């Protein structure tokens, strides 16, 4: 069923936040769920496996266990299981993003979605968070995503503000210039 | 046989006999008066009737001839008028046909101009579209090739430098704050 207003997504995200808060693991669950969402977003096979109604719930559960069992917290795995068991696997990415925003908002922070071609070091994340705090006026929480499609550099999205410093962005500008 | 008898002292038809002469004259006059009294008037009347009828017929024929001439003249006048009228109508029809022809030619020329203009515009639009597509494709290929080259050339150090440059640029861009 479609959810044009996003109320269902926000409702599930709020429920996951409440559960994680009770479990005392909000930050980790939110961060891991955000990473899982990025993996689902970029991996077509994984997305299809989680959303295919022909695959039974037990099969999806086993797949999640194999992929995340050793890396993610049990609370994160439970949260994903809950979403899939409710038939909301297609909205997993939106729910994870909404959870990130709720978590950041509850701690007076704003999520900064940062994409780079290579993993950012801790120092780079700290420096980038400081720079984004200064530039946007928000208290940002960095959510770093490794995205080889940006080729090089970084693109940061904080709320409605997008700061593009990627090679892909510069090539796009060049393409626009050549195309006109 | 009788001729022989007369010559021999019988009846002579050429001999004048007074009695016969008188009687013959009386008979003649009697017949004549009878005819004059009863027959001649009738004959005279018949002839007069006949003459009157002939005169009437001649008069009627004359009248008919005059009437025929009058009808003929009238007919000729009508024919002439009709001919004149027909001639006028032909002229009018010819003028109308000429006007229609001129209008059709003008309309056809206008339509032809429109078609040519439309074809030119379509051609120009198509040319612009193809050029645009070519430019777009060229830009796409160029940037794809550039992306592949840059991707190969980027080292961990250059990635690090790009990230640090980005952080430095963000620090400078306080203006981007909402």
Interface residues (C-beta under 8 A of the other chain):
Chain A: X116 X117 X118 X120 X124 X127 X128 X131 X132 X134 X135 X136 X137 X151 X152 X153 X154 X156 X159 X160 X161 X163 X165 X167 X168 X171 X172 X174 X175 X176 X177 X178 X179 X180
Chain B: X132 X135 X136 X138 X139 X140 X142 X143 X146 X147 X150 X151 X154 X156 X158 X159 X162 X163 X164 X165 X166 X167 X168 X169 X170 X171 X173 X174 X176 X177 X178
